[in-house]
Amino acid sequence: MDILEKLIAELGSAHVLTSDADRAPYDRDWTGKYIGKSLAVVRPANTHEVTEVMKLANHSRTPVVPMGGNTGLSGGCYPGEDRRKLILSLERLTHIRNINTVTRTVTVEAGVVLEALHNAVDEHDLIFPLTFGAKGSCRIGGTLSTNAGGSNVLRYGNARALCLGLEVVTADGSIMNLMSSLRKDNTGYDLKDLFIGAEGTLGVITGAVLKLFPKPTDYGTAMVAVSGTEAALDLLNILNDRTGGAVEAFEYMPKSYFSAMTTRFPQLKAPRTQLADVNILMEIGLTGLERGGAAEILESVLGAAMENGTVFDAAIAQNSAQRKSMWACREAALEVILSRPPVVTTDIAVPLDKVGAFLAQMNRQLADIAPGAEPILFAHLGDGNIHYTVWMDPQGSGANAESDEAVIKAVEALALDMGGTFSAEHGIGVYKLGSMRRGKDPVALDAMRHIKRALDPENILNPGKVLPD
Ligand SMILES: Cc1cc2nc3c(=O)[nH]c(=O)nc-3n(C[C@H](O)[C@H](O)[C@H](O)COP(=O)(O)OP(=O)(O)OC[C@H]3O[C@@H](n4cnc5c(N)ncnc54)[C@H](O)[C@@H]3O)c2cc1C
C-alpha cells in the first residue's frame, strides 16, 4: 500500500482529499500570492489520528505542512508545487475541552476558531484577549504557531504570553504532553516556547491551555486626530497612567488610509471627526477597579490634549454600534491595502521612541527608491509594530514593479538599524526567508538549525519554512 492508501485506511476517504477541486482551497493562501500543489489534504479528527498521520509520514519520509485556518500572511502553509507534501489540516479538532473559572484557563484543541473561543468564554464573563481581523477563520494552533499579535498586545501580550500549556505531536508521531495550567513550572528547558512561533517546523500543536482574563465591564473607544506620533505616544502613557494600564488598543491609521478604505469599502463609514495625518483608534477597557467611567476618562484626557493643541479632534463611541463601526474600519485594513496590486507588505517593529523617526526617514527613502510609489500605512502603534505597506504602482504605469525587493530591504534595514525587527507578528514562512538570511543573527540561526535537526531529523515538518538554506 502506498501512503495515500494507508492514510485512507486510517482516516477514511472523506478525510484524505486528493482531487484538484477538493485541494484547491487548501493549496492557495489567503492573499492569493502562494498557490501550490499538495499531494493530499488530510483531516484527522483527534490527537490520536494526528499521531497516526505523523507515523506514516515519518516512515515514508513524506513532508507534512500543518494548517489551521490558512489565514497566515507569510506563506507558512504553502505546499510547494511538487505534489509531494501532505497538508495536515487541524480543522476537525474543534473541541473546547474545559473552561476552568477557578484557574481562569481554557483547554482547547488546536482547531478551535479564535472567535468561537471568544464566544465560549464570554458566557463566563471572561475573555481570551487575542484578537485581529482574521478571528472568524484563524485557529488556535495557527495563532500559537505564528505567535500572533494583533490589536491588544500592549495590554495582554502576544499568543506566547497567553499560553500556559501545549500538547504537541512530534515528527515521529509521539505525543509530547506539556499541558500544564501552572503559572510557575521550572522543570528544565521551556519546550513549550520552542513550538510557539515555530510555524509547524518542529511539531504539530494539537491542544493548548490558555489564560483567561476578567471581561472589562466598561469600554471607552475613540477615534482621535493627533498632531504627530510623539504626541500620540504621550497620550498613550497618560491614558495608561490614568487607568492602571487599561489601554487595550492604540491603532494608527493616517488620513490616506481612510480615503483608500472608502474607495474599497464604500459601505464603511470613516468616523465623524476631522481626520489628520495621524489618527488613533484607542480603546480602554475597565474592569470596575479603576476610578471613573471609560468614556469620562477619555473625555477628560482628550479634552486636556485639545486645549494644549496635541489633539485636533476626537469622536468617542457613544454606544456599542459606534464602537463596532470604528473597529470595522481597522479590521478592513488588510483587504484595503491589498486592493491595489502590486503591493509590498512589511511587518516591522521599532522601539516606541523611534516610530516617528522611522516613518519620516522611510517616507524620504521611498521617494528615492521607488518614485511614484505610495505608502499606505497602518500600525499597532502601541507596540511599535508598523505595517509599512507600499502601493508600488498607484498610477498603473507598471514602472515600479522591479523595485519590490529594494523597498522591502530598505524598510527592514532601517527597522534593524533602529533596534527593531523585520518580523513582528506575521512570522517568516517562505515570504521572509531572505530577510532571515540578511537580518537574523548568524549564531542564533545556527542554534535554530541544530534544534530543527534534533526535533525533526528527517526534515519532514514544514520543510523550507522559517530557516533559509
Ligand atoms: C484579515 C487578516 C488580518 C490579520 N491580522 C493579523 C494581526 O493583526 N496580527 C497577527 O499576528 N496576524 C494577523 N493575521 C495573520 C494570521 O491571521 C495569523 O498569523 C494567524 O495566527 C494564523 O492562524 P491560522 O490558523 O490561519 O494559521 P495558518 O495560516 O493555517 O498557519 C500559519 C502557520 O502555522 C502553522 N500551523 C498552523 N496550525 C498549526 C498547528 N496546529 N501546529 C503546528 N503548526 C501549525 C502552519 O504550518 C503555518 O506555518 C491576519 C490575517 C488576515 C487574513
The ligand as an SDF file (V2000), in Angstrom:
LIG
                    3D

 53 58  0  0  0  0  0  0  0  0999 V2000
   -7.5940   39.7830    7.6540 C   0  0  0  0  0  0  0  0  0  0  0  0
   -6.3740   39.3030    8.4000 C   0  0  0  0  0  0  0  0  0  0  0  0
   -5.9000   40.0330    9.4810 C   0  0  0  0  0  0  0  0  0  0  0  0
   -4.7850   39.5930   10.1960 C   0  0  0  0  0  0  0  0  0  0  0  0
   -4.3490   40.3330   11.2580 N   0  0  0  0  0  0  0  0  0  0  0  0
   -3.3250   39.8710   11.9830 C   0  0  0  0  0  0  0  0  0  0  0  0
   -2.8700   40.6180   13.1250 C   0  0  0  0  0  0  0  0  0  0  0  0
   -3.3560   41.7040   13.4280 O   0  0  0  0  0  0  0  0  0  0  0  0
   -1.8660   40.0890   13.8570 N   0  0  0  0  0  0  0  0  0  0  0  0
   -1.2880   38.8880   13.5290 C   0  0  0  0  0  0  0  0  0  0  0  0
   -0.3900   38.4510   14.2470 O   0  0  0  0  0  0  0  0  0  0  0  0
   -1.6700   38.1950   12.4440 N   0  0  0  0  0  0  0  0  0  0  0  0
   -2.6630   38.6510   11.6620 C   0  0  0  0  0  0  0  0  0  0  0  0
   -3.0450   37.9570   10.5580 N   0  0  0  0  0  0  0  0  0  0  0  0
   -2.3060   36.7520   10.1480 C   0  0  0  0  0  0  0  0  0  0  0  0
   -2.9410   35.4190   10.5870 C   0  0  0  0  0  0  0  0  0  0  0  0
   -4.3060   35.5300   10.8020 O   0  0  0  0  0  0  0  0  0  0  0  0
   -2.3060   34.9170   11.8270 C   0  0  0  0  0  0  0  0  0  0  0  0
   -0.9620   34.6290   11.5390 O   0  0  0  0  0  0  0  0  0  0  0  0
   -2.9650   33.6660   12.4190 C   0  0  0  0  0  0  0  0  0  0  0  0
   -2.3630   33.4840   13.6650 O   0  0  0  0  0  0  0  0  0  0  0  0
   -2.8070   32.4140   11.5900 C   0  0  0  0  0  0  0  0  0  0  0  0
   -3.6600   31.4140   12.1050 O   0  0  0  0  0  0  0  0  0  0  0  0
   -4.1760   30.2470   11.1540 P   0  0  0  0  0  0  0  0  0  0  0  0
   -4.9310   29.2700   11.9700 O   0  0  0  0  0  0  0  0  0  0  0  0
   -4.8930   30.7790    9.9780 O   0  0  0  0  0  0  0  0  0  0  0  0
   -2.7870   29.6190   10.7160 O   0  0  0  0  0  0  0  0  0  0  0  0
   -2.3680   29.0370    9.3010 P   0  0  0  0  0  0  0  0  0  0  0  0
   -2.3370   30.1140    8.2860 O   0  0  0  0  0  0  0  0  0  0  0  0
   -3.1730   27.8540    8.9810 O   0  0  0  0  0  0  0  0  0  0  0  0
   -0.8640   28.5750    9.6130 O   0  0  0  0  0  0  0  0  0  0  0  0
    0.1290   29.5130    9.9030 C   0  0  0  0  0  0  0  0  0  0  0  0
    1.4540   28.7790   10.2030 C   0  0  0  0  0  0  0  0  0  0  0  0
    1.3120   27.9630   11.3570 O   0  0  0  0  0  0  0  0  0  0  0  0
    1.4970   26.5750   11.0550 C   0  0  0  0  0  0  0  0  0  0  0  0
    0.4600   25.8470   11.7960 N   0  0  0  0  0  0  0  0  0  0  0  0
   -0.8810   26.0400   11.7310 C   0  0  0  0  0  0  0  0  0  0  0  0
   -1.5020   25.2390   12.6180 N   0  0  0  0  0  0  0  0  0  0  0  0
   -0.5300   24.5140   13.2420 C   0  0  0  0  0  0  0  0  0  0  0  0
   -0.5360   23.5250   14.2520 C   0  0  0  0  0  0  0  0  0  0  0  0
   -1.6630   23.1150   14.8140 N   0  0  0  0  0  0  0  0  0  0  0  0
    0.6530   23.0040   14.6580 N   0  0  0  0  0  0  0  0  0  0  0  0
    1.8240   23.4180   14.1030 C   0  0  0  0  0  0  0  0  0  0  0  0
    1.8800   24.3480   13.1390 N   0  0  0  0  0  0  0  0  0  0  0  0
    0.7190   24.8990   12.7160 C   0  0  0  0  0  0  0  0  0  0  0  0
    1.3630   26.4690    9.5470 C   0  0  0  0  0  0  0  0  0  0  0  0
    2.1240   25.3980    9.0320 O   0  0  0  0  0  0  0  0  0  0  0  0
    1.8820   27.8280    9.0940 C   0  0  0  0  0  0  0  0  0  0  0  0
    3.2800   27.7980    9.0600 O   0  0  0  0  0  0  0  0  0  0  0  0
   -4.1300   38.3950    9.8000 C   0  0  0  0  0  0  0  0  0  0  0  0
   -4.5920   37.6800    8.7060 C   0  0  0  0  0  0  0  0  0  0  0  0
   -5.6920   38.1160    7.9970 C   0  0  0  0  0  0  0  0  0  0  0  0
   -6.1700   37.3040    6.8360 C   0  0  0  0  0  0  0  0  0  0  0  0
  1  2  1  0
  2  3  1  0
  2 52  2  0
  3  4  2  0
  4  5  1  0
  4 50  1  0
  5  6  2  0
  6  7  1  0
  6 13  1  0
  7  8  2  0
  7  9  1  0
  9 10  1  0
 10 11  2  0
 10 12  1  0
 12 13  2  0
 13 14  1  0
 14 15  1  0
 14 50  1  0
 15 16  1  0
 16 17  1  0
 16 18  1  0
 18 19  1  0
 18 20  1  0
 20 21  1  0
 20 22  1  0
 22 23  1  0
 23 24  1  0
 24 25  2  0
 24 26  1  0
 24 27  1  0
 27 28  1  0
 28 29  2  0
 28 30  1  0
 28 31  1  0
 31 32  1  0
 32 33  1  0
 33 34  1  0
 33 48  1  0
 34 35  1  0
 35 36  1  0
 35 46  1  0
 36 37  1  0
 36 45  1  0
 37 38  2  0
 38 39  1  0
 39 40  1  0
 39 45  2  0
 40 41  1  0
 40 42  2  0
 42 43  1  0
 43 44  2  0
 44 45  1  0
 46 47  1  0
 46 48  1  0
 48 49  1  0
 50 51  2  0
 51 52  1  0
 52 53  1  0
M  END
$$$$
